[in-house]
Amino acid sequence: MILRKFMQWAATASSSERAEGAGSLARAYLHADLSPQDRREAELALTSLLDDPAACVRKAIAERFASAAEAPPAIVVALANDQSDVAAPVLGRSPLLGDGELIDCAAIGDAFAQAAIALRKELSPAVAAAIAEVAAREALIALAVNPGADIPEFSLRRMVERFGADGELREAMLSRAGLPPSVRADLVSATAAALSKFVVGRDWLSPERADRAVREACDKAHVLIAADAERASDWRAARELVRHLRVCGRLTPSLALRALLSGNLCLFEALLVELSGLPAKKAVPLARDWRGAGFSAIYAAAGLPAKLLPAFRAALSARHELTVSTEAGAARLSRAMIERVLTACEGGDPRELGSLMALLRRFDAEAAREEAREAAEQLFAPEIVSRPVFAALGDGRFVSSPRVIVIDLEAIEAELAA
């Protein structure tokens, strides 16, 4: 009876009327006390509406069934494979869609449908990985900002690989809590590459100068990332970062030296462990014995340049003796340590150590500029903080904070008039 009457009415109703009727029938299916026969006929009527040429009719059903666990699975699956504005409600909320259906819909859907899946309240690693691999930029941004998405680390790196040049995606990914160090390193490289392309394209820097600036900026960022791991006493994170940097070809002697000159022993030791191939329990004591033959042995096993050995010894000696920038998690270059290394290398062969001396002087210039910035901030900060901020007292007077100055506007107006 329900089916016959509904189909007779739908044959002459307008699309908006059919959409309203479809929504009412779907609501009745979920909440009304229908007999088994009436429920079966209601389901048949709703199924027939899946072929309705008006998308608004199908969308009305999708919105009613989107969050319902009692909805007919066949109808939900059909709606999930409809055009994106119809499919989005069920793709984003339906508990009846498993990982297989979601992955299949992500593979064939457009950016809107993919984003609906990416924003589900809970998203399994399998679905998140599929979206990271095939989805459009907008869907990846939606995935990145979804705290309920369990995104594997390799998928996060794949997102950077595919759309790392996009600033919105990088910002969205950086907003995620607990981002792995390797992914943070990839985001640093993607940002640096985008900036380098921009400044070279504008002829602001030569390609060579831009490459060096990018390389040194990335090294500085990697030290900062390792410093966070050291502050958290997360040795494994530092090892994973170093291993990733090695795979990417970014594990260089200049990075190792910067880490030491920033007081970051964690990154330097992880680098020696990774490059030497020795177990950490054996490698770390050798790395800390900077005066003895053990350090020379692990340094050689790591494949670091022999001509730079005195510089590393001097840096370790300075770190041992000085208190500047040697706290756990240090990430800022120490001028005192740089001066010690410069002094230790001054008597060497200029042909062999020329590039090292140039690198050390660039480090010294960078540290000097950072000191100057900090001094300037401390010098001008009180004046900026004490800038009056006015608040109305309600009686024609204003009070400023932090300086307690009461300004009587009427008195000022009278004085100006006089």
N, C-alpha and C positions, 0 to 999 in steps of 0.2 A: 504494500500500500504506500509506504513512504517513498519507495523508489519511483513508482508510477506517477504519483502526484508531483514529486519534485522534478522529474524529467519533463512532465507536461508544462509545468510552470517555467522551467529554464528555457524551453524552446522559444518563448516569446519575450522573456525578460531581457533588459539591457545588461551590458557587461558590468556596470556598477551594481545593479541589483543582483546579478548572479554572484558577484564577489561577496556581497553582504549575506546572501543566502548560503553560500558555501561556508563562510566563517561561522554562521549560526549552526549549520548542520555539523560542522566539525566540533564545535563546542558542545552540542548535544551528545555527540558520540562519546566525548570524554566524560561528561558530567551528568547527563540525564540518566534516569533509571529506565533504560530501554530493555525490552524483551530480547531474547537471542535472535528472533526473526527480524525485529526492527533494527537491531544493531547490524545484522548481516546486510540488510537492505541499505542502511545508511552508509556502510562501507562501500557497497557497490556503487551508490550514487556519487560518493566522493572520488572513487576510482575513475568513474566515467568523466569527472570534471578535470582529470589530469590531461585530457585531450582538448580542453576548452581553448579556443584561439586567443582569448584575452588573458594576458599574463597576470592581471590584477586578481582574477579568479583563483588561479593556482597559488598566487602569493598569499591570499587570504587563508587558504588551507595550510600553507607552510607556516604562517605566523601562529596559527592555533596549535599545530602539532610540534612546533620547534622544540619545546622543553618537555613534552609529554612522553613518559615511558610507556603509556598505555596506547599510544597511537599505532595504527596498523603499520608494521615494518615495511611492507611492500610499497605503500604510499610514500613513506618517508624516504626510502631509497630512490623512488622515482623523482620525488621533489629535489633530492640532493643532486640529481643529474640533469635538472632543468637549467634554464638560463640563469645567470648569476644572481640577478636581483630576486628571483624566486627561490633559488637554492640557498642563498646566504643565511636565512634564519635557521634552517635545519642544520646546515654545515657548521654554524657557529655554536649551536646549543643541543642538538638532539642526542640523547643518551643511547639511542638505538643504532647509531653509526659506529662501527668498529674501526680499528686502525686500517684494515684493508680497504673499506669503502672510502675513508678519508684520504688515504694515499692515492687511490684511483681518481677521486674527484680533484685532488690537487694537481695531478698530472695532466688532466684534460681541461681544467677550469682556467678562467682568466684571472687577472690580478685581484678583482673584487672577491671572487669565490675563494681564492687562495688566502686572502687576508682574513676572511671570515673563519676559515679553519685555523689560521695562525693565532687568532684571538680567543680560541676556546678556553674556558676556565682552566682546564687541565689538558695538557698535550703530551703524549708519550714521546720518548726519544725517537722511536721509529718514524712517527709522523713528522716530528720536527726536522729530522734528517732529510726526509723526502722534500719538505718545503724548502729547506736550505739548498737543496740540489737543483730544483726545477722551477721554483716560484719566481715571480717578478719582483722588482725592487720594492714596490709598495708592500707586498706580502712579507718580505724579509724584514722591513722596518716594523711591521705589526708583530712579527714573531719576536724580534729583539726586545720590544717593550713589554711583552707579555710575561709577567712574573710566574705564571703557572705553566709555562712551557719548559719542559726538561730537554734542553738542547745539548747534545753531545759536543765535546770539545772539537772533534774533527769537523763537525758541522759548522761551528762558530768560525773556524778557520776558513771553511769553504765559502761562507758568507762574505768574509773579507776578500777572499780571492776573486769572487764574482763581482762584487760591487764595492770594493774598498775605496774607489775614487769618489763615491757619493758621500758627501758630508753628513747628510741626514741619517744615513745608515750607521756611520761611525759614531755619531752622537747617541743614537739609540742603543747601540751595543755597549758603549761606555757607561750607560746608565744602569746596566745590569749588575746586580750584586754578585760578588764572588767570581768575577771574570778571570779565567786562567791566565797566568803570566804570558804564556805563549801567544794567546789571542791578543792581549794588550800589546805585545811586541809587534804583532802583525798590523794592528791598528796604527801604531806609531809609524811603521814603514809606509803604510798606505797614505797616511796624512802627509808625511814628508815627501813622498813621490808626487802627490797632487800639488803641493806647494812649489816643489821644484819645477814641475811642468808649467805652472802658472808664471813664475818669475822669469824662467828662461823664454817662455813664449812672449812675454812683454819686453824682452831684452833688458831686464833689470840686472841680471847676472849672466855671466858666461856659463855654458854647460859644466865646465870643469869646476868653477867656483861653487856652483850650485850643488854639484855632486859631493864636494868636500863638506859643504855646510850641512847637507842632508845626512851624510855619514856620521859626522860628529854629533849632530843633534840626536840621531838615533842611538848612538852610544850613550849619550847622557840620559836619554829616556830609559834605556835598558838598565842602567845603574839605578835609576829611581825605582824601577819595577823590582829589581833584586833587593833594594833597600826595604821595600814593603814586606817582602818575604822574610828578610832577616829580622825585621821588627816583630813579625809574627812567629819567629823561630821555626819557620817552615823550610827546612833544608830541602825537602823533596821538591817544593815549588821552584827553588833556585836551580836545582839539578834539571828539572823539566825545561826551564827557561833556557839554560845553557845548551841542552840537547837540541832544542828547537832552533836556537840561533846557529848552531853548527850545521844542521840540515839546510838551513837557509843561506849559509855562507856568510853569516854576519859575526862569527866568532873570530875576532882579530886581536893581534897583540895590542893595538891601540885601545881596544875596549878593556883588555886585562889591565893595562897600565892606568887607564882612567879609574877603574874600579878601586885599585890600590890607592891612588892619589886622592880618592874620595873617602878613604878609610873603610871601604866595603870589602872586607876579607871574605865574606860569604860567597860573593860572586867569583872572586879570584880563585878560591879553593875549588868551587864547583867546576870552574873552567879547567883547572889542572886535572881534576878527577876525570872529567869527560874526555879530554884530549889524550891523557896518558893511558887510559884504559885500565888503570889500577883500581882495585876496590877502595871505597872511601875510607875504610878503617886503616888502610895502609898508606893511602895517598895523603890524607890530611896531616898526619904527624910529619911527613917529609916536607910538605909545603910550609909548615910552620917552623921548620928547622932551617931558616934562611941563611944562617952562618955556615952550615955544614955542607958536606958533600951530598947528603940526601936531597937537599933542595936542587942542587945542580943536576942530579940524576932525574928527578921527576920533571924538572924544567926541560931537559933534553928529550925525555920520553914524550912530553906534550908537543914536541915539535916547534917550540917557540924559538925565535932567532937567537943564536948564541951571542951576537954582538949586543943584544939588549939585556943580557943577564945582569951586568952591573947596575943598570937602571932599576931593575926589579929588586935587586938586593938593597939598593939605597932606599927605595920606596918602603920596603918591609922594615928596614932599620928605622926609618923616620916614623913609621906607624907605631913601632914598638916604643920609641923614645918620646914622641910628642903626644900631647893630649888633644890637639886641635883636630876636629872632624874625625875622630876615631871611635865615636860611640856607635853602638849597634844600630845598623840600618842607615849609616851615613850615606849621603848622596851628593854632597857638595865638595868640589875640589878644594884642597887645602893649599894655600900659597906656601906655607912653611914646608910642607912635604915636597912641593914642586921645586922649591929652592934647593933643598937637600939633594934631590935627584940631578938637578942642573949642575950643582957643584961637583957631584960624583962623576959626571960625564964630560966635564969641560976638558979634561986631559986626554980624551980619546981621539981617535983618528977622525978628522972632520969629514973625510970621504965616506966613512962607514956610519957615523953618527949624525950627519948633517940633517937627515929627515927627522931623526928622533929629537934633536935640539929644536928644530922648527916646531914639532908637535908640542914639546914641553913649553915653549914660549907662547904658543896659542892657548895652551891650558892655563898658563900664568895670566894671560890677558883676560881670559874668560873668568877666572877666579877674581881678578881685580875688579872687573865690571860688576860681578855679583856682590862683592863687598861694598862697592860704591852705591849700588841700588839699595842695599839694606841700610846703609848709613843715611841715604837720602830719605828713605821711608821713615826712619826713626827721627830724623831732623824735622821733617815737615808734617808728620802725623799729628803731633799735638796741636798745631795751628789749624789743621783741617778738622780735628775733632772738636775744637773749641769754637768753630764757626757758629754764630748764634742761630738758634732755631726758635722761632717765635710761636708762642701759644697765647690765645686770647683769654683774658681774665673775665670778660663779660661786662665790664663797666667802662669800656672805652680805653682800656689799658692792655698792654701786651707784656708778657714776661718771656725772656730768652733763656735758653738752656744750652750748654752747661753754665755759662756765666749768668749769675742772677742779676739781671738788669731789667727794671720796670720802666716801660716807655709809656708816658702819658700823652696820647695823641692830641687831646684838647689843648694841653699846655704848649705843644709844639706848634699847633695851628695858630694859637694866639700870638706866639712869638713871631711866626712868619708874617702874620697880618700886621703886626706892629712894625 
